[in-house]
Amino acid sequence: MLTAIIPKLPMRNKAITRDYYLNKLGFQPSGSADFDGYLMVQKDSIQIHFFEFKELDPKENYGQVYIRTDNIEALYQWALDKKTEIHPAGHLQTKPWGQKELSLLDPDHNLLTFGQEVK
C-alpha cells in the first residue's frame, strides 16, 4: 500500500539550495513546474522537497533525513572529489548498529546521513 516517502525540509534561499543539491550532490530537478518558495529534487529513486522558510536560523534547524545507499564508498569519494563539506563528525565510518555512514550539512543545516548495511 505505501510506496515511497519524500521528506520536506526547510530552506532559506531556493537558488542556494538548488545549487547545492544539483552541483554538489548531483541531484536533478524534479517535476515540470517551478513553484515559488518550493523546490523538488531527485537522484536515482530518492526525492527531497524543500519549502521556503526565510526566517530559519540554521543553528536551530533540526531537519534530518537518512538515505540508504548501495555504494557508500563511491558516494563518499564522489563527495570528496566535488569538495562537498562533510559534517565534522560525519566522515565515513562504521557505526555500532551495523551501518557504514557519512553525514553532510546542507546550507540550511539540514543533516543528510547516507548509510549502507555492513555485511
C-alpha positions as CSV (number, residue, x, y, z in Angstrom):
1,M,0.0,0.0,0.0
2,L,2.7,2.6,0.9
3,T,5.2,3.1,-1.9
4,A,7.5,6.0,-1.0
5,I,8.4,8.7,1.5
6,I,9.5,12.1,0.4
7,P,11.0,14.3,3.1
8,K,10.2,18.1,3.1
9,L,13.0,20.2,4.5
10,P,13.2,23.9,5.2
11,M,15.3,26.3,3.0
12,R,16.1,30.0,3.3
13,N,17.1,30.6,-0.3
14,K,15.9,28.5,-3.2
15,A,18.8,29.4,-5.5
16,I,21.4,28.4,-2.9
17,T,19.6,25.2,-2.0
18,R,19.1,24.3,-5.7
19,D,22.8,25.0,-6.5
20,Y,24.0,22.8,-3.5
21,Y,21.8,19.8,-4.4
22,L,22.3,20.0,-8.1
23,N,26.0,20.9,-8.3
24,K,27.4,19.5,-5.0
25,L,25.3,16.4,-4.6
26,G,24.4,15.5,-8.2
27,F,20.6,15.7,-7.8
28,Q,18.4,16.8,-10.7
29,P,15.3,19.0,-10.7
30,S,12.1,17.0,-10.2
31,G,8.7,17.9,-11.6
32,S,7.9,20.0,-14.6
33,A,6.9,23.2,-12.8
34,D,8.9,25.8,-10.9
35,F,6.9,26.8,-7.8
36,D,7.6,30.0,-5.9
37,G,9.1,29.1,-2.5
38,Y,9.2,25.3,-3.2
39,L,11.9,23.1,-4.6
40,M,11.8,19.4,-5.7
41,V,15.0,17.5,-6.5
42,Q,15.8,13.8,-7.1
43,K,18.6,11.5,-7.5
44,D,18.1,7.9,-8.6
45,S,14.9,6.9,-6.8
46,I,15.3,9.5,-4.0
47,Q,13.3,12.7,-3.9
48,I,13.6,15.6,-1.5
49,H,11.3,18.6,-1.3
50,F,12.1,21.9,0.2
51,F,9.8,24.7,1.5
52,E,10.8,28.3,1.9
53,F,11.4,29.4,5.5
54,K,13.2,32.7,5.2
55,E,13.4,33.3,9.0
56,L,15.1,29.9,9.6
57,D,18.0,30.1,11.9
58,P,20.3,27.3,10.6
59,K,21.8,26.8,14.1
60,E,18.3,25.9,15.3
61,N,17.4,23.7,12.4
62,Y,16.9,20.0,13.2
63,G,15.9,18.9,9.8
64,Q,17.3,15.4,9.1
65,V,16.9,12.7,6.5
66,Y,18.5,9.2,6.4
67,I,19.2,7.9,2.9
68,R,20.2,4.3,2.2
69,T,22.7,3.6,-0.5
70,D,24.3,0.5,-2.0
71,N,27.7,2.0,-2.6
72,I,28.7,4.3,0.3
73,E,32.4,4.2,-0.5
74,A,31.8,5.6,-4.1
75,L,29.4,8.2,-2.7
76,Y,32.0,9.3,-0.1
77,Q,34.7,9.6,-2.7
78,W,32.4,11.5,-5.1
79,A,31.6,14.0,-2.3
80,L,35.4,14.4,-1.6
81,D,36.1,14.9,-5.3
82,K,33.4,17.6,-5.5
83,K,34.8,19.2,-2.4
84,T,31.5,18.8,-0.6
85,E,31.9,19.8,3.0
86,I,31.5,16.7,5.3
87,H,29.8,17.2,8.7
88,P,32.6,17.5,11.3
89,A,31.5,14.1,12.9
90,G,30.3,12.7,9.6
91,H,33.3,11.3,7.8
92,L,32.8,7.7,6.5
93,Q,32.8,5.3,9.4
94,T,31.2,2.0,10.5
95,K,28.7,2.5,13.3
96,P,27.9,0.0,16.2
97,W,24.4,-0.5,14.7
98,G,25.9,-2.2,11.6
99,Q,25.8,0.7,9.1
100,K,28.6,2.4,7.3
101,E,27.6,6.1,7.3
102,L,28.5,9.5,6.0
103,S,26.9,12.8,7.0
104,L,26.6,16.2,5.3
105,L,25.0,19.5,6.4
106,D,23.3,21.5,3.6
107,P,23.4,25.3,3.5
108,D,20.5,25.4,6.0
109,H,22.0,22.8,8.3
110,N,19.6,20.0,7.3
111,L,21.5,16.9,8.2
112,L,21.8,14.3,5.4
113,T,23.1,11.0,6.6
114,F,23.8,8.3,4.0
115,G,24.1,4.7,5.2
116,Q,24.8,1.2,3.9
117,E,24.4,-2.0,5.8
118,V,27.7,-3.7,6.7
119,K,27.7,-7.3,5.6
